[in-house]
Amino acid sequence: MTPWSIGRRDRTAKPRHRGVTHVIDTGVPIEHLRGQLDVVGDFSDVWKFGFGTSYLDPTAAKKIQLLNDADILACLGGTLLEAAWLDSSETACFAWAKDMGFSCVEVSNGASGMPPAEKRRLIEVAAADFVVLSEVGSKDPADPVLATEWAEEMVADLEAGATWVIAEGRESGTVGLYRPDGSVKWELVDAIEGAVGVDNVIFESPRTSQQAAFVRAFGSNVSLGNIAPHDILALESLRRGLRADTLSPDVDQAGMP
C-alpha cells in the first residue's frame, strides 16, 4: 500500500516530553483497556489511575503491566498519596506503588491542605524511584487562584525533581485553570508560560473546547491532561488538524485574549 501522509507533520513521537497526552482512568475494565491500547497506545503517554481507584481495583497490577508493555507511564493518582500523607503512611504508599509496578506518581496538595514544603519533600523522595508529576492548584472552586503563587510553586516543584507540573482543571474543567463556564483563564496560562515554559506543563483539559483552545494557542505538541480514555483518538485528531476545530491554521482562536 502506498504511504499517505496528511495533517500536521510536526507531531512528536514516543517517548516524548512535549505533546504528552495524560489520560485519567476512573475504572476502565481490563478487557476494555486491552482493546483500547491496540488503538491508542501510540497516542498515550501517561495513564493516571484517578484518585484511589488503583487501591480498590483488583486488576490494577495487570493493567499496570499492560501499560508498561505499551511504553505508557502508569501513574499513581495524587489524591491517594494525599490520603496516605494524612495517614502518615506515605512511605508505605511509595513502597506499594513500586511493588505494583507503577513507573510514575503524581504528587499533589489540592485536597489535603499539605504545606508546599511537605509537597516538595515528597517529590524529592518519589523522584528516586519514579517519574514525578506535580499538580498545582486546589480542587476547591472557592479557593482563590493566584497566578504568581501557581508560577512560584511550579518552579519550586520542578527544582525538587518533578518531570512535569500539572495545571489543575479537575475532571469537570471548571476550577483552577478555568472559569465556572469552562473558559480558559489565559492570564493564568501566561504567568505559567513565563515562569516555567509550556513544554514543562501538562494542562488539564477534559473538554474538547479546552483541548482545541490549547492546540490553537500552542500547537500540536502542547501537553494535555485528564483526557478520558474514549477521547484519546479524538484529541489526536485535534492535534494533527484532522478535526474541524483545528483544521485550518487560520481558524479563529475562540477564547484567546
C-alpha positions, 0 to 999 in steps of 0.5 A: 500500500502506498504511504499517505501522509496528511495533517500536521507533520510536526507531531512528536513521537514516543517517548516524548516530553512535549505533546504528552497526552495524560489520560485519567482512568476512573475504572476502565475494565481490563478487557476494555483497556486491552482493546483500547491500547491496540488503538491508542497506545501510540497516542498515550503517554501517561495513564493516571489511575484517578484518585484511589481507584488503583487501591480498590481495583483488583486488576490494577497490577495487570493493567499496570503491566499492560501499560508498561508493555505499551511504553505508557507511564502508569501513574499513581493518582495524587489524591491517594498519596494525599490520603496516605500523607494524612495517614502518615503512611506515605512511605508505605504508599511509595513502597506499594506503588513500586511493588505494583509496578507503577513507573510514575506518581503524581504528587499533589496538595489540592485536597489535603491542605499539605504545606508546599514544603511537605509537597516538595519533600515528597517529590524529592523522595518519589523522584528516586524511584519514579517519574514525578508529576506535580499538580498545582492548584486546589480542587476547591472552586472557592479557593482563590487562584493566584497566578504568581503563587501557581508560577512560584510553586511550579518552579519550586516543584520542578527544582525538587525533581518533578518531570512535569507540573500539572495545571489543575482543571479537575475532571469537570474543567471548571476550577483552577485553570478555568472559569465556572463556564469552562473558559480558559483563564489565559492570564493564568496560562501566561504567568505559567508560560513565563515562569516555567515554559509550556513544554514543562506543563501538562494542562488539564483539559477534559473538554474538547473546547479546552483541548482545541483552545490549547492546540490553537494557542500552542500547537500540536505538541502542547501537553494535555491532561485528564483526557478520558480514555474514549477521547484519546483518538479524538484529541489526536485528531485535534492535534494533527488538524484532522478535526474541524476545530483545528483544521485550518491554521487560520481558524479563529482562536475562540477564547484567546485574549 
